[in-house]
Amino acid sequence: MKKQYFIFLIIFSCSGLFAQMENDMDHRPGGENQRFFTLQGFVINSIGESTDHWTSFKADWKSATGFSIGYVQIYASNWALVYQTGYFSYKYNEESNFTGDPSYSVIPLAIGGRYYLVRHLFQPYLLAMTGLNIISEKYTRVEGEETQVTDKTSGKLHFQVGVGVGVNVTERIGLEISGKYNSHVLEAPVPYNMTGLEYGLAINWSL
C-alpha cells in the first residue's frame, strides 16, 4: 500500500515539473493556452475476467455510474495536462450469489495528458491517464460450501486510454463526449480484474 502511494507521488511530482516546463515554452507570441474545469457524468460497462476460482467481475457487477471533476490546462503545443477525481459505484447482478446489500464503489485520483488533434470549434483529442483508485468493497457471497465475507478499503494503481471530442458552445462553456478503456495493470484487485469501457458526457467552464 505504501509503495503504491509512493509511486503515485512520483507521478504527481513529475507531472508538475512537466507542466512548468511546458508553461515556460508556450508563453510566446501567438500562443493560445487555455484552462478550464470539467464536470463529467459517465457509465462503465464491465469486461473484466476473474483472477482466482471465484466468478468474474462482470458476472457480479454489471455496470457502474458516477461523476468526475477535473482541471485541464491546454498549451499552445496542443498538449494538455489533466487532474481528475470523482466517485462511481457498481450495480450488482441480481443473479449473482450475493446476500444482503452488496456494494462496490471507487474514488479515483488520476493525472494524465491529452493531445488535441484540432483546436477549433470541434476539438478531438487522444488521452492517457494513470493514478490511484480508492476501492471500497462490502459484500457477502456463498459459493457451494464456501462463504466469502469482504469489508475493506484498498488502493490500486490503474490506467486508462481513450478518445474524446469537445465543442465550444459559448466563449466560456463547452461540451465533451469521450470513450475510455480502464484497467488495473499492476496488482489487480483480488478476486477481480476491474477492466471496463467508460462512456462520458461532460460540461466545461473556461477560466
N, C-alpha and C positions, 0 to 999 in steps of 0.2 A: 504494500500500500504506500509506504514512504517513497519507494522507488518510483512509483507512478507519478506522485505529486512532484518529485524532483525533476522528472523528465518533462512534465508539463510546465514547470517553472522555467526550465531551459528554453523550451519552445517559445514561451511568452516573452522572455528577455531578448532572444534573438530577433523576434519579430519587431520589437520596439526599436532595436538598433537598425533593422532594415527600413522601418518607417522613417526614421530620422535621416538616413542616407537618401532615401527617395525624395524626402522633403527638400533637402539641400540641392538635389539635382534638378528638381522640377519647378522650382520657383524661378522661372526665366521668362523673358518676354514671350507672349503668345501662349503661355501655359494655361491650362484650364483645369485646375484642381477642383474637386467637389467633395463635400461632406454631407452625409445625411444619416438620420436614424431610420430604422426599418422595423415594422411590426408585421409578423407573418403568422398565418394560421396554416396548418398542414395536416395531412393524414399520411400514415406509414402502413404499407402492406407488407406483412412478414413473409420472408422467404428463407429464413434460417433453418438449418438442419440440426439434429441432435449431436451432442458431443459425448454422450455416455449411453447407458442402457435405457434411460427414460425416453419418453416420446419427444418429437421435435418441437422447437419453439413455435413454429407456425401452426402446429396442430393444437397447441394450448392457447395461444394468444393470436387472434386473427389479424388485428389491426390496431393502430394507435391514432389518437388525435391529440393535438396540442398547439402550442404557440411558441414563438421565439421573438426576442427583441435584439436588435443589433446596431452596431455603429459601423459605417462604411466610409472609408477615405479613398477616393479615386484620384490618381495622379495624372499629370499630363501625358505620361507614357502609356496610358490605358490600363495600367496595373492598379489594383485596389487591395487595401488591407481591410480585413473584416474581423470584428469581435462580436461574439454572439452567445446568448444564454436563453433559457426558456424552461418549458415544462411540457411533458407529454406522458400520457398513461395508456396502457393497452386494455383492450376489451377481450375478456377471456371467451373461449369457445365453450358454449353450454354443453357440448357433447363430451368435453374432456372430463377426467375423473377427479376434479377438484371437489372439496367440501367446504362449506361455509361461504365466506365472501372474499375470494382471492383478489389480490391487487398487485400490479407491476407498473411502477412509474419511474421516470427518468428526469433528472435535471442536467442538461448538457452545458458544459463550459468549453467553448470552442474558439479557435482562432485560425485564420487562413487567408486565402487570397482569391481574387478574381482577375480574369483578363477580359477586357471588353473588346470584342471584335470590331464594333462600330459604336460611335458615340454621337448619335443624332437624336431624332425623335424616338426611334426604337433603338434599344441598346442591348443586343445579345451578348452573352458572356459565358465563359467557362469558369468553373470554380473547384477549389480543393480546400478542405477543412480538416483539422485534427484537434484533439483535446481530450478532455476527461468527462465521462458520463458518471454522474452520481445516481446509482440504481437502488431503488427501494423495492424489496420483494417481501410479500406476505401472503402465504397460501399453504394449504394442506392438501396433499394428494395421496390417493390409495392406488397401488398397483399390485394386484394379487394379494399376497400376504404382507407386502411391504407398505409402510406408511412414511411419506416424506413430509416433514414439517419445516417450513422455511419462514424465517422472520429476521431479515437482515438488511443492512445498507452497505454498499460497497462502491468502490471507484474503479472504473475500467477505461483504458485508452480506446479511442475509436477514431475512425476517419470517414470522410465522405467526399465523393466527387460527383460532379453533375454539370448541368447547363441551365441557363435561365435567360429571360429577356425582360427588360424594363421598358416602360414607356412614360414619357413626361406628360402629365395631364395639365398641369399649370407650371408656373415658374418654380414653385416650391413643392408641389405634390406629384408623386409618381406612383405607378403600379408595377408589380412584378409577378411573373409566374416562373416556377422552377421545378425541375425534376432532379433527384439525387439518389445515389446508391450509398447506403450506410452499412458499415461493417465494423466488427471488432477483430482486428488482425492479431493483436497481441493479447494473449490470455483471455480468450472468450469467456463470458460469464458461464459458470457451471450451474445447471446442466445444459445451458443454452448457448447457441451462437446467434446473437441478435442482429442478423442481417435483414435488411429491408429496403424497399423502394419508397422514397418520400416525394410527395407532390404538394407544392405550396403556393399560396397566393398572399402577396404582401402589399402593404402601402408604405410609401417612403415620404419622409419630410426633410427637405434640404435645409441646411443651416446657412 
